[in-house]
Amino acid sequence: DKDARVFILDEPELSMANSYIDEVIRPKITELGKQKKTVIMATHNANLAVRTLPYKTMYRCHDERGYNTYVGNPFTNQLTNINDDSDTKDWKETSMKILEGGKEAFYDREGIYESGR
């Protein structure tokens, strides 16, 4: 519905080819943001998580202390624990670690994009 104000997407990349994700799905999500729509998305796809320029990122993890939830965004490059403001993570480093492909894939993409391939 084009009149909807909120869209909830659970892994919209599932079973989709990378070219379809980048050429069709990502632009649609970006357009929703430009229209001031709220998009809540769960994804492991780096192109969707990073290239849609998320206003807010939520990261949930488990460590020796239990479960923790962090919020932040790429513009501040920080994720902050919602229960402890002094507990922060680097947005870029965390994203590279958890998104599909990890750090190696991020740097491979960077090399490919910069070389014009």
DRENNU-715413 format. One record per residue: z, x, y of N, C-alpha, C, CB in turn; residue number from 0; residue in one letter. Coordinates in steps of 0.2 Angstrom, whole numbers, padded with zeros to 4 digits, m for minus. Glycine has a CB too. Layout:
BEGIN
   n_w   n_u   n_v  ca_w  ca_u  ca_v   c_w   c_u   c_v  cb_w  cb_u  cb_v   k r
     Z     X     Y     Z     X     Y     Z     X     Y     Z     X     Y NUM A
...
This chain:
BEGIN
   n_w   n_u   n_v  ca_w  ca_u  ca_v   c_w   c_u   c_v  cb_w  cb_u  cb_v   k r
  0000  0004 m0006  0000  0000  0000  0000  0004  0006  0006 m0005  0000   0 D
 m0005  0004  0010 m0006  0008  0016  0000  0007  0022 m0012  0007  0019   1 K
  0003  0001  0021  0008 m0001  0026  0015  0002  0024  0009 m0008  0027   2 D
  0016  0005  0018  0022  0007  0015  0024  0013  0020  0022  0010  0008   3 A
  0031  0013  0021  0034  0019  0025  0037  0024  0021  0039  0016  0029   4 R
  0038  0023  0014  0041  0028  0010  0037  0029  0003  0048  0026  0008   5 V
  0036  0035  0001  0032  0036 m0005  0036  0041 m0009  0025  0039 m0004   6 F
  0037  0039 m0015  0041  0043 m0020  0036  0045 m0025  0047  0039 m0023   7 I
  0036  0052 m0026  0031  0055 m0031  0035  0059 m0035  0026  0059 m0027   8 L
  0034  0058 m0042  0037  0062 m0047  0032  0066 m0050  0041  0058 m0052   9 D
  0032  0073 m0049  0027  0077 m0051  0020  0075 m0051  0029  0079 m0059  10 E
  0017  0074 m0045  0010  0071 m0045  0005  0075 m0047  0009  0069 m0037  11 P
  0007  0082 m0049  0002  0086 m0051  0001  0086 m0059  0004  0093 m0049  12 E
  0006  0082 m0062  0006  0082 m0069 m0001  0080 m0072  0011  0077 m0072  13 L
 m0003  0085 m0077 m0010  0084 m0080 m0016  0084 m0076 m0010  0077 m0084  14 S
 m0015  0087 m0070 m0021  0087 m0065 m0023  0095 m0065 m0019  0085 m0058  15 M
 m0030  0096 m0064 m0032  0102 m0063 m0030  0105 m0056 m0040  0102 m0064  16 A
 m0030  0111 m0056 m0028  0115 m0049 m0032  0113 m0044 m0027  0122 m0050  17 N
 m0039  0112 m0045 m0043  0111 m0039 m0042  0104 m0037 m0051  0112 m0042  18 S
 m0041  0099 m0042 m0040  0092 m0040 m0033  0092 m0036 m0039  0088 m0046  19 Y
 m0028  0095 m0038 m0022  0095 m0034 m0023  0098 m0027 m0017  0100 m0038  20 I
 m0026  0103 m0026 m0027  0106 m0020 m0032  0102 m0015 m0029  0113 m0020  21 D
 m0037  0100 m0018 m0043  0096 m0014 m0042  0089 m0013 m0049  0097 m0018  22 E
 m0038  0086 m0017 m0037  0078 m0017 m0029  0077 m0015 m0039  0075 m0023  23 V
 m0025  0079 m0020 m0018  0077 m0019 m0015  0080 m0013 m0014  0078 m0025  24 I
 m0015  0086 m0012 m0012  0090 m0007 m0014  0087  0000 m0013  0097 m0007  25 R
 m0020  0086  0001 m0022  0083  0008 m0020  0076  0009 m0030  0083  0008  26 P
 m0019  0072  0004 m0017  0065  0004 m0009  0065  0006 m0018  0061 m0002  27 K
 m0005  0070  0003  0002  0070  0005  0003  0073  0012  0005  0075  0000  28 I
 m0002  0078  0014 m0001  0080  0021 m0003  0075  0026 m0006  0086  0022  29 T
 m0008  0071  0024 m0010  0065  0029 m0004  0060  0029 m0016  0062  0026  30 E
 m0001  0059  0024  0005  0054  0024  0010  0057  0029  0008  0053  0018  31 L
  0012  0063  0029  0016  0066  0034  0014  0066  0041  0017  0074  0032  32 G
  0008  0067  0042  0005  0066  0049  0005  0059  0051 m0002  0068  0049  33 K
  0005  0054  0047  0006  0047  0049  0013  0045  0049  0003  0043  0044  34 Q
  0018  0050  0049  0025  0049  0050  0028  0045  0044  0027  0046  0056  35 K
  0025  0045  0038  0027  0042  0032  0033  0047  0029  0022  0040  0027  36 K
  0037  0044  0025  0042  0048  0022  0040  0049  0015  0049  0045  0022  37 T
  0039  0055  0013  0037  0057  0006  0042  0061  0002  0030  0061  0006  38 V
  0045  0058 m0003  0050  0061 m0007  0046  0063 m0014  0056  0056 m0009  39 I
  0046  0070 m0015  0042  0072 m0020  0046  0077 m0024  0036  0076 m0018  40 M
  0046  0076 m0031  0048  0081 m0036  0042  0085 m0038  0053  0078 m0042  41 A
  0042  0092 m0038  0036  0096 m0040  0038  0103 m0042  0031  0096 m0035  42 T
  0034  0106 m0046  0035  0113 m0048  0029  0116 m0046  0036  0114 m0056  43 H
  0024  0113 m0042  0018  0116 m0040  0019  0119 m0033  0012  0110 m0040  44 N
  0017  0125 m0033  0018  0129 m0027  0014  0127 m0021  0017  0136 m0028  45 A
  0008  0125 m0023  0003  0122 m0017  0006  0116 m0014 m0004  0121 m0020  46 N
  0009  0111 m0018  0012  0105 m0016  0018  0107 m0012  0013  0100 m0021  47 L
  0022  0111 m0015  0029  0112 m0012  0029  0116 m0006  0033  0116 m0017  48 A
  0024  0120 m0005  0024  0125  0001  0018  0122  0006  0022  0132 m0001  49 V
  0012  0121  0004  0007  0120  0008  0007  0113  0011  0000  0121  0005  50 R
  0011  0108  0009  0012  0102  0013  0017  0102  0018  0014  0096  0007  51 T
  0020  0108  0020  0024  0110  0025  0030  0105  0025  0021  0109  0032  52 L
  0034  0105  0020  0040  0100  0020  0045  0101  0025  0043  0101  0013  53 P
  0047  0095  0028  0052  0095  0033  0059  0097  0030  0052  0088  0037  54 Y
  0060  0094  0024  0066  0096  0021  0065  0097  0013  0071  0090  0022  55 K
  0068  0102  0011  0068  0104  0004  0075  0103  0001  0065  0111  0003  56 T
  0075  0100 m0005  0081  0100 m0009  0081  0104 m0015  0083  0093 m0011  57 M
  0085  0108 m0017  0085  0113 m0022  0092  0112 m0026  0084  0120 m0020  58 Y
  0092  0110 m0032  0098  0109 m0037  0098  0114 m0042  0098  0102 m0040  59 R
  0103  0118 m0043  0104  0123 m0048  0110  0123 m0051  0103  0130 m0044  60 C
  0111  0126 m0057  0117  0127 m0060  0119  0134 m0061  0116  0123 m0067  61 H
  0125  0136 m0060  0127  0143 m0061  0134  0143 m0064  0127  0147 m0054  62 D
  0138  0149 m0064  0144  0149 m0066  0149  0144 m0063  0147  0156 m0066  63 E
  0148  0142 m0057  0152  0138 m0053  0151  0130 m0055  0152  0139 m0046  64 R
  0145  0129 m0058  0143  0122 m0059  0137  0120 m0056  0149  0117 m0057  65 G
  0136  0114 m0055  0129  0112 m0051  0130  0112 m0044  0128  0105 m0053  66 Y
  0125  0115 m0040  0125  0115 m0033  0119  0112 m0030  0126  0122 m0031  67 N
  0119  0109 m0024  0113  0106 m0021  0113  0110 m0014  0114  0099 m0020  68 T
  0107  0112 m0013  0105  0115 m0007  0100  0112 m0003  0103  0123 m0008  69 Y
  0100  0112  0003  0095  0108  0008  0093  0113  0013  0097  0102  0011  70 V
  0086  0113  0015  0084  0117  0020  0076  0116  0021  0085  0125  0018  71 G
  0073  0121  0024  0066  0120  0024  0062  0127  0026  0064  0116  0030  72 N
  0056  0128  0025  0053  0134  0026  0053  0137  0033  0045  0134  0023  73 P
  0053  0132  0038  0053  0134  0045  0059  0138  0047  0053  0128  0049  74 F
  0065  0137  0044  0071  0141  0045  0072  0146  0040  0077  0136  0045  75 T
  0068  0146  0034  0069  0150  0028  0076  0150  0026  0066  0157  0030  76 N
  0079  0145  0026  0086  0145  0023  0087  0138  0019  0091  0145  0029  77 Q
  0091  0139  0014  0094  0133  0010  0101  0134  0010  0091  0133  0002  78 L
  0105  0128  0012  0112  0128  0013  0115  0124  0008  0114  0127  0020  79 T
  0120  0126  0005  0124  0122  0000  0127  0116  0004  0130  0126 m0004  80 N
  0126  0110  0001  0129  0104  0005  0136  0104  0005  0126  0098  0002  81 I
  0140  0107  0000  0147  0107  0000  0150  0113  0003  0149  0106 m0007  82 N
  0146  0118  0005  0149  0125  0008  0144  0128  0012  0151  0129  0002  83 D
  0144  0127  0019  0140  0130  0023  0139  0137  0023  0142  0128  0030  84 D
  0144  0141  0020  0143  0148  0020  0139  0150  0014  0150  0151  0020  85 S
  0137  0146  0010  0134  0147  0004  0126  0146  0005  0136  0143 m0003  86 D
  0122  0151  0007  0115  0150  0008  0111  0154  0004  0114  0152  0016  87 T
  0104  0152  0003  0099  0155  0000  0093  0156  0004  0098  0152 m0007  88 K
  0089  0161  0003  0083  0162  0006  0078  0157  0003  0081  0170  0005  89 D
  0075  0153  0008  0070  0148  0005  0064  0151  0002  0068  0144  0011  90 W
  0061  0156  0005  0055  0159  0002  0057  0162 m0005  0053  0165  0007  91 K
  0062  0166 m0005  0064  0170 m0012  0066  0164 m0017  0070  0174 m0011  92 E
  0069  0159 m0015  0071  0154 m0020  0065  0150 m0022  0076  0149 m0017  93 T
  0060  0149 m0018  0054  0145 m0020  0050  0149 m0024  0050  0144 m0013  94 S
  0049  0156 m0023  0045  0160 m0027  0048  0161 m0034  0045  0167 m0024  95 M
  0055  0160 m0034  0058  0161 m0041  0057  0155 m0045  0065  0163 m0040  96 K
  0058  0149 m0042  0058  0143 m0046  0051  0139 m0047  0063  0138 m0043  97 I
  0047  0140 m0042  0040  0136 m0042  0036  0139 m0048  0037  0136 m0036  98 L
  0031  0136 m0050  0027  0138 m0056  0023  0144 m0054  0022  0133 m0057  99 E
  0024  0149 m0059  0021  0155 m0058  0025  0161 m0055  0015  0155 m0054 100 G
  0030  0159 m0052  0035  0163 m0049  0032  0168 m0044  0038  0167 m0055 101 G
  0036  0174 m0043  0034  0178 m0037  0027  0181 m0038  0039  0184 m0037 102 K
  0026  0183 m0045  0019  0186 m0046  0014  0182 m0044  0019  0188 m0054 103 E
  0014  0175 m0046  0009  0171 m0044  0008  0170 m0036  0010  0164 m0047 104 A
  0014  0170 m0033  0013  0170 m0025  0009  0176 m0023  0020  0169 m0022 105 F
  0011  0182 m0025  0008  0187 m0022  0000  0188 m0025  0011  0194 m0024 106 Y
 m0001  0185 m0031 m0008  0185 m0033 m0012  0180 m0028 m0008  0182 m0040 107 D
 m0009  0175 m0027 m0013  0170 m0022 m0014  0173 m0016 m0008  0163 m0021 108 R
 m0009  0177 m0013 m0009  0180 m0007 m0015  0185 m0007 m0003  0183 m0005 109 E
 m0016  0189 m0012 m0021  0194 m0013 m0028  0190 m0013 m0020  0198 m0019 110 G
 m0028  0185 m0017 m0035  0181 m0017 m0037  0178 m0011 m0034  0176 m0023 111 I
 m0032  0175 m0007 m0034  0172 m0001 m0036  0177  0004 m0028  0168  0002 112 Y
 m0032  0183  0004 m0033  0188  0010 m0040  0191  0008 m0028  0193  0010 113 E
 m0042  0192  0002 m0048  0195  0000 m0054  0191  0001 m0048  0198 m0007 114 S
 m0053  0184  0003 m0059  0180  0004 m0062  0177 m0003 m0064  0183  0008 115 G
 m0059  0178 m0008 m0062  0176 m0015 m0062  0169 m0015 m0059  0179 m0021 116 R
